[in-house]
Amino acid sequence: MILNQQKLTESLAGRFELTYLGHWSFAEMESAFGFTAKQYVWFGGYSASAGLINDEKRWKNYVSNALIETSIRKIF
């Protein structure tokens, strides 16, 4: 293993493939996370952030940095 690692000269940092995962429906969020209709309307169908809804400040930070900022960066 060490010999293989010594031969690696090129970093793989920054290499990734984008995969689109759309919003989840209310039925999916309700089934998976127990969302109420009110929670779904407020927090949306972002399954990755569902565990953060009890800490709204952290949820907002996640949405801002992981969803909004990365989408805007693609435009420019």
TAUR-V343144 format. One record per pair of residues at least 24 apart in sequence whose ideal C-beta (glycine too) atoms are under 8 Angstrom apart, sorted by sequence separation. I is the first residue (numbers start at 1). J is the second residue. D is the distance in Angstrom with one decimal. If there is no record, write none. Layout:
I/J/D + I/J/D
This chain:
21/47/7.9
